[in-house]
Amino acid sequence: MADGNTLWHGRFTGGPSEALRALNDSLPFDQRMFREDIAGSRAHVRMLQAVGLLDDAELSEILDALNTVEGEMEQETFDWAESDEDIHTAVERRATELTPAAAKMHTGRSRNDQVANDVRLVAIGEIDSLKEVLASLIKALLNRAEEALEREIYLPGYTHLQRAQPVDLAHHLAAYCWMFLRDIDRLNDTRRRADVSVLGAGALAGSSLPIDPQMVADELGFSNLFANSLDAVSDRDFVADLLYSLSAVGVHMSRMGEELCLWASSEFDFIELDDAFSTGSSMMPQKKNPDIAELARGKAGRLIGNLTGFLTTQKGLPLTYNKDLQEDKEPLFDSCDTVRLTLLALTGMINTLRFNAESMQSSANSPYVAATDLADFLVERGVAFRQAHATIASLVRQSLADGTELFELVHAHDDLGPEAAELLQPGIGRNRRNSHGGSGAVAVAAQLNNLRELVDALP
């Protein structure tokens, strides 16, 4: 192929304008798919030989050429040409330079089914990689939760950012384990829907040649084969699925990042960050900033933006392939890269931070945090919960109004007395909620055992 020619140059008397090239060419971002593109070409030409559209010698020459192209791209010695509109063009152009037989490589396929198949292979590979990184974060959280349970560290649980009830730190950390396990489950679902080979759909209507799409699917390790050629080349639902799954990961990372920012503040003083996973200030020498946590919080907006942008791109597209679909790769690559890097940084942060048990427990030992336990005390003695709630609320209000210790008011109350007052002692409330999934030490120990079994079974 002469320099400056395109895969479609035969229809045109002149070459594309510079503006068209700049807008149209996807090579700057899709060249990272070279392994998937070459894998698809290998499977395709083996199928062409099997059905009699290539002879043995041509197959051997093309496979040797593809091996050379892959080696050059891996070693970054590949000479990109101005005519390389996309990764498919570049691979075919170079392979044809190495052997004329490669001119037959595109027989029975279109870039429409080729690129759709490449993106599916990329999505599957990214999902497998991201699941491993997610599993590492979950393991880090679970390890710290098990350590916290052994040390009997507890802290106030919050609603509306107001102290609510004492909970084990292990219980709090385990909550994020469950969140991220759901993310892995979503990624598994997304992988299943991406695991469909679409090579053989052609430009939109299949092929009149005796091709064997099932052979190609088997060669590439796909579990399923497309059923409708129109749908096959235009379907990017799996990209939207993956962008949504990664947005959910981003939201969970953001929630954890927000809490880490609060916990690292002087006002909370619940954690101290390792120097390797925090930053300082260019002006204020005393500062240790939770930048990783802040970036984890901030990246969620980027991930959600990638999702909403791509959904908007898709919403008005008629069947089948339209160039708009080229907009699938940049948000996909960016979201995968963003989530991977942020997960790695958060894992290091979790592994190395120090929990300030004294500060956590001091905050949780406020007698007001035990107010629900006092109401439960009355319920256990036959008082209706609404009445019990009102009784305790009035004592809290009196304590705050006149400064009388809540312990004294409870101790002197006819329906409460010394036994109820003992519930206000430090650490007592921590172990009282042992219902299924609760925050008491017994329930948390059972929960962590369950989590450990699930985490150890992760691939």
C-alpha positions as CSV (number, residue, x, y, z in Angstrom):
1,M,0.0,0.0,0.0
2,A,1.5,3.3,-1.0
3,D,2.1,5.9,1.6
4,G,-0.9,8.2,1.9
5,N,-3.4,5.5,0.7
6,T,-6.2,4.4,3.0
7,L,-8.1,1.1,3.2
8,W,-10.8,2.8,1.2
9,H,-8.7,4.9,-1.2
10,G,-10.0,3.1,-4.4
11,R,-13.4,4.9,-4.2
12,F,-11.8,8.3,-4.1
13,T,-9.7,10.3,-6.5
14,G,-7.8,12.2,-3.9
15,G,-6.6,11.8,-0.3
16,P,-8.4,13.0,2.8
17,S,-7.8,16.6,4.1
18,E,-5.6,17.3,7.0
19,A,-8.6,18.3,9.1
20,L,-10.4,15.0,8.2
21,R,-7.3,13.0,9.2
22,A,-7.0,14.9,12.5
23,L,-10.7,14.3,13.4
24,N,-11.1,10.8,11.9
25,D,-7.9,9.0,12.8
26,S,-8.1,6.9,16.0
27,L,-4.5,5.6,16.0
28,P,-3.3,7.9,18.8
29,F,-5.5,6.1,21.3
30,D,-6.4,2.7,19.7
31,Q,-2.8,1.6,19.1
32,R,-2.9,0.2,22.6
33,M,-5.2,-2.5,21.1
34,F,-2.4,-4.0,18.9
35,R,-2.2,-7.3,20.7
36,E,-6.0,-7.8,20.5
37,D,-6.0,-6.8,16.9
38,I,-3.2,-9.1,15.9
39,A,-4.8,-12.0,17.9
40,G,-8.0,-11.5,16.0
41,S,-6.1,-11.4,12.7
42,R,-4.3,-14.7,13.5
43,A,-7.6,-16.4,14.3
44,H,-9.2,-14.9,11.2
45,V,-6.5,-16.1,8.7
46,R,-6.4,-19.6,10.3
47,M,-10.1,-19.8,9.6
48,L,-9.6,-18.5,6.0
49,Q,-7.1,-21.3,5.5
50,A,-9.4,-23.9,7.0
51,V,-12.2,-23.0,4.6
52,G,-10.0,-22.9,1.6
53,L,-9.6,-19.1,1.1
54,L,-5.9,-19.2,1.9
55,D,-3.4,-21.9,1.1
56,D,-0.9,-23.3,3.6
57,A,2.0,-21.2,2.3
58,E,0.0,-18.0,2.5
59,L,-1.1,-18.7,6.0
60,S,2.5,-19.4,7.1
61,E,3.7,-16.1,5.6
62,I,0.9,-14.1,7.1
63,L,1.4,-15.5,10.6
64,D,5.1,-14.9,10.3
65,A,4.4,-11.3,9.3
66,L,2.0,-10.8,12.2
67,N,4.6,-12.1,14.6
68,T,7.1,-9.6,13.3
69,V,4.6,-6.7,13.5
70,E,3.7,-7.7,17.1
71,G,7.4,-7.9,18.0
72,E,8.1,-4.4,16.5
73,M,5.1,-2.9,18.4
74,E,6.1,-4.5,21.7
75,Q,9.7,-3.3,21.4
76,E,8.5,0.1,20.2
77,T,10.6,-0.2,16.9
78,F,7.5,-0.1,14.7
79,D,7.6,2.7,12.0
80,W,4.2,4.3,12.0
81,A,3.2,5.7,8.6
82,E,1.1,8.8,7.9
83,S,-1.5,6.6,6.3
84,D,-2.0,4.6,9.5
85,E,-5.5,5.7,10.2
86,D,-6.0,3.2,13.0
87,I,-4.4,0.1,14.5
88,H,-6.1,-2.1,11.9
89,T,-4.6,-0.1,9.1
90,A,-1.2,-0.1,10.6
91,V,-1.0,-3.8,11.2
92,E,-2.3,-4.7,7.7
93,R,-0.1,-2.1,6.0
94,R,3.1,-3.4,7.7
95,A,2.2,-7.1,7.3
96,T,1.6,-6.5,3.5
97,E,5.1,-4.8,3.3
98,L,6.5,-8.1,4.8
99,T,4.5,-10.4,2.5
100,P,2.1,-9.8,-0.4
101,A,0.0,-12.6,1.0
102,A,-1.2,-10.3,3.8
103,A,-3.3,-8.4,1.2
104,K,-5.7,-11.3,1.6
105,M,-5.8,-10.9,5.4
106,H,-9.0,-8.8,5.2
107,T,-10.9,-11.3,3.2
108,G,-14.4,-11.9,4.7
109,R,-14.2,-9.2,7.3
110,S,-14.7,-5.5,7.8
111,R,-13.1,-3.0,10.2
112,N,-16.6,-2.8,11.7
113,D,-16.6,-6.3,13.0
114,Q,-12.9,-6.2,13.5
115,V,-12.9,-3.2,15.9
116,A,-15.9,-4.4,17.7
117,N,-14.1,-7.7,18.4
118,D,-10.9,-5.9,19.4
119,V,-12.8,-3.8,22.0
120,R,-14.5,-6.9,23.4
121,L,-11.1,-8.6,23.9
122,V,-9.8,-5.4,25.5
123,A,-12.8,-5.2,27.8
124,I,-12.3,-8.8,28.9
125,G,-8.6,-8.3,29.6
126,E,-9.2,-5.1,31.5
127,I,-11.9,-6.7,33.6
128,D,-9.7,-9.6,34.6
129,S,-6.9,-7.1,35.5
130,L,-9.2,-4.8,37.5
131,K,-10.7,-7.7,39.4
132,E,-7.2,-8.6,40.7
133,V,-6.5,-5.0,41.8
134,L,-9.9,-4.8,43.5
135,A,-9.2,-8.1,45.3
136,S,-6.0,-6.7,46.6
137,L,-7.8,-3.7,48.1
138,I,-10.4,-6.0,49.7
139,K,-7.7,-8.2,51.2
140,A,-6.0,-5.1,52.6
141,L,-9.2,-3.9,54.2
142,L,-10.0,-7.4,55.6
143,N,-6.5,-7.8,57.0
144,R,-6.9,-4.4,58.8
145,A,-10.4,-5.4,60.0
146,E,-9.1,-8.7,61.5
147,E,-6.3,-6.7,63.2
148,A,-8.8,-4.2,64.6
149,L,-11.0,-7.0,65.9
150,E,-8.1,-8.6,67.7
151,R,-7.2,-5.2,69.2
152,E,-10.8,-4.5,70.2
153,I,-10.8,-1.1,68.5
154,Y,-14.2,0.6,68.3
155,L,-15.4,4.1,67.2
156,P,-18.6,6.0,66.9
157,G,-20.8,5.0,64.0
158,Y,-22.4,8.0,62.3
159,T,-25.7,9.0,60.7
160,H,-25.9,12.5,59.2
161,L,-22.3,12.9,60.3
162,Q,-23.6,12.9,63.9
163,R,-22.4,10.3,66.5
164,A,-24.9,7.6,66.6
165,Q,-23.9,4.3,68.2
166,P,-20.5,2.6,68.9
167,V,-19.3,0.1,66.3
168,D,-16.3,-2.0,65.9
169,L,-13.7,-0.6,63.6
170,A,-13.6,-4.1,62.0
171,H,-17.3,-3.8,61.2
172,H,-16.7,-0.4,59.6
173,L,-13.8,-1.7,57.4
174,A,-15.8,-4.8,56.5
175,A,-18.6,-2.6,55.1
176,Y,-16.2,-1.5,52.3
177,C,-15.2,-5.1,51.7
178,W,-18.8,-5.9,50.9
179,M,-19.1,-2.8,48.6
180,F,-16.0,-3.8,46.6
181,L,-17.1,-7.5,46.5
182,R,-20.3,-6.3,44.8
183,D,-18.1,-4.4,42.3
184,I,-16.4,-7.6,41.4
185,D,-19.7,-9.3,41.0
186,R,-20.8,-6.5,38.6
187,L,-17.6,-6.9,36.7
188,N,-18.2,-10.6,36.3
189,D,-21.6,-9.8,34.9
190,T,-20.1,-7.3,32.5
191,R,-17.5,-9.8,31.4
192,R,-20.2,-12.4,30.6
193,R,-21.9,-9.9,28.3
194,A,-18.6,-8.9,26.6
195,D,-17.7,-12.5,26.0
196,V,-19.2,-12.7,22.6
197,S,-17.3,-13.0,19.3
198,V,-18.5,-10.8,16.5
199,L,-15.9,-11.5,13.8
200,G,-17.9,-12.7,10.9
201,A,-20.6,-10.1,11.0
202,G,-18.8,-8.2,8.3
203,A,-19.6,-4.6,7.7
204,L,-23.2,-5.2,8.8
205,A,-24.7,-8.2,6.9
206,G,-22.3,-11.1,7.2
207,S,-20.4,-12.5,4.2
208,S,-21.2,-14.4,1.0
209,L,-17.8,-16.2,1.4
210,P,-17.7,-19.6,3.2
211,I,-16.3,-18.2,6.5
212,D,-16.6,-20.0,9.8
213,P,-17.2,-17.5,12.6
214,Q,-17.5,-20.2,15.2
215,M,-13.9,-21.3,14.5
216,V,-12.7,-17.8,15.1
217,A,-14.6,-17.5,18.3
218,D,-13.1,-20.8,19.6
219,E,-9.6,-19.7,18.5
220,L,-10.0,-16.4,20.5
221,G,-11.4,-18.2,23.6
222,F,-14.9,-16.5,23.4
223,S,-17.7,-18.4,25.1
224,N,-20.4,-17.1,22.8
225,L,-21.0,-16.2,19.1
226,F,-23.1,-13.3,17.8
227,A,-26.6,-14.1,16.6
228,N,-27.4,-11.0,14.5
229,S,-24.8,-9.3,12.3
230,L,-26.6,-5.8,12.5
231,D,-26.5,-5.9,16.3
232,A,-23.0,-7.4,16.4
233,V,-21.2,-4.5,14.7
234,S,-23.3,-1.7,16.5
235,D,-23.5,-3.2,20.0
236,R,-21.4,-1.3,22.6
237,D,-23.7,-2.1,25.5
238,F,-20.8,-4.0,27.1
239,V,-18.7,-0.8,27.0
240,A,-21.5,1.1,28.8
241,D,-21.8,-1.8,31.2
242,L,-18.1,-1.6,32.0
243,L,-18.2,2.2,32.4
244,Y,-21.1,1.9,34.8
245,S,-19.3,-0.9,36.8
246,L,-16.2,1.3,37.0
247,S,-18.3,4.3,38.0
248,A,-19.7,2.2,40.9
249,V,-16.2,1.4,41.9
250,G,-15.4,5.1,41.7
251,V,-18.3,6.0,43.9
252,H,-17.2,3.4,46.5
253,M,-13.7,4.7,46.4
254,S,-15.0,8.2,46.8
255,R,-17.0,7.3,49.9
256,M,-14.0,5.7,51.5
257,G,-11.8,8.6,50.4
258,E,-14.2,11.1,52.1
259,E,-14.1,9.1,55.4
260,L,-10.3,8.9,55.3
261,C,-10.1,12.6,54.8
262,L,-12.3,13.2,57.8
263,W,-10.5,10.6,59.9
264,A,-7.1,12.1,59.1
265,S,-8.2,15.6,60.2
266,S,-7.2,17.1,63.5
267,E,-10.8,17.3,64.5
268,F,-11.3,13.5,64.2
269,D,-7.7,12.3,64.7
270,F,-8.7,8.7,64.0
271,I,-5.8,7.8,61.7
272,E,-2.2,8.9,60.9
273,L,-1.1,8.5,57.3
274,D,2.2,7.0,56.3
275,D,4.6,9.5,54.8
276,A,4.8,7.5,51.6
277,F,1.0,7.9,51.1
278,S,0.5,11.5,52.0
279,T,1.8,14.9,51.0
280,G,2.9,18.1,52.6
281,S,2.3,21.8,52.1
282,S,4.5,24.2,50.2
283,M,3.7,26.9,52.8
284,M,2.6,25.3,56.0
285,P,5.3,23.0,57.5
286,Q,2.9,21.2,59.9
287,K,0.6,19.8,57.2
288,K,0.2,16.1,56.2
289,N,-2.4,16.0,53.5
290,P,-4.5,12.9,52.5
291,D,-4.1,13.6,48.8
292,I,-4.7,10.0,47.7
293,A,-8.1,10.0,49.5
294,E,-9.0,13.3,48.0
295,L,-8.1,12.1,44.5
296,A,-10.1,8.9,45.1
297,R,-13.0,11.2,45.9
298,G,-12.4,13.5,42.9
299,K,-11.9,10.7,40.3
300,A,-15.5,9.6,40.8
301,G,-16.7,12.7,38.8
302,R,-14.4,11.8,35.9
303,L,-15.6,8.2,35.9
304,I,-19.3,9.2,36.0
305,G,-18.6,11.8,33.2
306,N,-17.1,9.0,31.0
307,L,-20.2,6.9,31.5
308,T,-22.8,9.7,30.9
309,G,-20.8,11.0,27.9
310,F,-20.7,7.7,26.2
311,L,-24.4,6.9,26.9
312,T,-25.3,10.3,25.3
313,T,-23.1,9.4,22.3
314,Q,-25.1,6.2,21.8
315,K,-28.6,7.4,22.4
316,G,-29.5,8.5,18.8
317,L,-27.5,6.1,16.7
318,P,-29.3,4.2,13.9
319,L,-28.2,0.7,12.9
320,T,-25.5,-0.2,12.2
321,Y,-22.0,1.1,12.4
322,N,-21.5,4.8,12.7
323,K,-18.3,6.6,13.3
324,D,-19.7,7.9,16.5
325,L,-18.8,4.5,17.9
326,Q,-15.2,5.4,17.7
327,E,-15.9,7.4,20.9
328,D,-16.1,4.2,22.9
329,K,-12.3,3.7,23.3
330,E,-11.1,6.9,25.0
331,P,-13.6,6.8,27.9
332,L,-13.1,3.1,28.3
333,F,-9.3,3.3,28.4
334,D,-9.4,6.3,30.7
335,S,-11.8,4.7,33.2
336,C,-9.9,1.5,33.3
337,D,-6.6,3.3,33.8
338,T,-8.1,5.7,36.4
339,V,-9.7,3.0,38.5
340,R,-6.6,0.8,38.4
341,L,-4.2,3.5,39.6
342,T,-6.5,4.8,42.2
343,L,-7.1,1.3,43.6
344,L,-3.4,0.6,43.8
345,A,-2.8,3.9,45.7
346,L,-5.7,3.3,48.1
347,T,-4.4,-0.2,48.8
348,G,-1.1,1.2,49.8
349,M,-2.7,3.8,51.9
350,I,-4.9,1.3,53.8
351,N,-2.0,-1.1,54.3
352,T,0.2,1.6,55.9
353,L,-2.1,3.9,57.9
354,R,-2.1,3.8,61.7
355,F,-5.3,3.7,63.6
356,N,-5.5,6.0,66.6
357,A,-7.5,3.6,68.9
358,E,-7.5,6.0,71.9
359,S,-9.0,8.9,69.9
360,M,-11.6,6.6,68.3
361,Q,-12.7,5.0,71.5
362,S,-12.7,8.3,73.4
363,S,-15.2,9.6,70.8
364,A,-17.3,6.5,71.1
365,N,-17.4,6.6,74.9
366,S,-19.6,9.6,75.1
367,P,-22.6,8.6,77.3
368,Y,-25.0,10.1,74.7
369,V,-23.8,7.5,72.1
370,A,-25.3,4.9,74.5
371,A,-28.8,6.4,74.4
372,T,-30.2,3.7,72.3
373,D,-29.0,1.1,74.7
374,L,-30.9,2.8,77.5
375,A,-34.1,2.8,75.4
376,D,-33.5,-0.9,74.7
377,F,-33.1,-1.5,78.4
378,L,-36.6,-0.2,79.0
379,V,-38.0,-2.2,76.1
380,E,-36.6,-5.3,77.6
381,R,-38.7,-4.5,80.6
382,G,-41.9,-4.2,78.7
383,V,-42.0,-0.5,77.9
384,A,-43.1,0.4,74.3
385,F,-40.2,1.6,72.3
386,R,-41.8,5.0,71.5
387,Q,-42.3,5.6,75.2
388,A,-38.8,4.4,76.0
389,H,-37.4,6.7,73.3
390,A,-39.2,9.7,74.8
391,T,-38.0,8.9,78.3
392,I,-34.4,8.7,77.3
393,A,-34.6,11.8,75.0
394,S,-36.0,13.9,77.9
395,L,-33.0,12.8,80.1
396,V,-30.5,13.7,77.3
397,R,-32.2,17.1,76.9
398,Q,-32.1,17.7,80.6
399,S,-28.4,16.7,80.8
400,L,-27.5,19.1,77.9
401,A,-29.6,21.9,79.4
402,D,-28.4,22.0,82.9
403,G,-25.0,20.2,82.7
404,T,-26.0,17.3,85.0
405,E,-24.1,14.1,84.0
406,L,-26.4,11.7,82.1
407,F,-25.0,8.9,84.3
408,E,-26.4,10.6,87.4
409,L,-29.8,11.2,85.8
410,V,-30.1,7.6,84.7
411,H,-28.9,6.3,88.1
412,A,-31.6,8.2,89.9
413,H,-34.4,7.5,87.5
414,D,-37.1,5.2,88.9
415,D,-37.4,3.1,85.7
416,L,-33.7,2.9,85.0
417,G,-31.4,3.0,88.0
418,P,-27.9,1.7,88.7
419,E,-28.2,-1.3,86.3
420,A,-29.1,0.9,83.4
421,A,-26.4,3.5,84.4
422,E,-23.8,0.8,83.9
423,L,-24.6,0.8,80.2
424,L,-23.0,4.2,80.0
425,Q,-19.6,2.9,81.0
426,P,-16.9,3.0,78.4
427,G,-16.9,0.1,75.9
428,I,-20.1,-1.5,77.2
429,G,-22.2,-0.6,74.2
430,R,-19.7,-2.0,71.8
431,N,-20.7,-5.6,72.3
432,R,-24.4,-5.3,72.7
433,R,-25.5,-5.6,69.0
434,N,-24.8,-9.2,68.1
435,S,-27.8,-9.7,65.8
436,H,-27.0,-11.0,62.3
437,G,-24.7,-8.6,60.5
438,G,-24.5,-6.4,63.6
439,S,-21.6,-4.5,65.0
440,G,-21.1,-6.5,68.2
441,A,-17.8,-8.4,68.5
442,V,-19.5,-11.8,68.2
443,A,-21.4,-10.9,65.1
444,V,-18.4,-9.2,63.6
445,A,-16.2,-12.2,64.2
446,A,-18.7,-14.4,62.3
447,Q,-18.9,-11.8,59.5
448,L,-15.1,-11.7,59.1
449,N,-15.0,-15.5,58.9
450,N,-17.5,-15.3,56.1
451,L,-15.6,-12.6,54.4
452,R,-12.3,-14.5,54.7
453,E,-13.8,-17.5,53.0
454,L,-15.1,-15.4,50.2
455,V,-11.9,-13.4,49.8
456,D,-9.7,-16.5,49.9
457,A,-11.9,-18.0,47.1
458,L,-11.3,-15.0,44.8
459,P,-9.3,-16.0,41.7
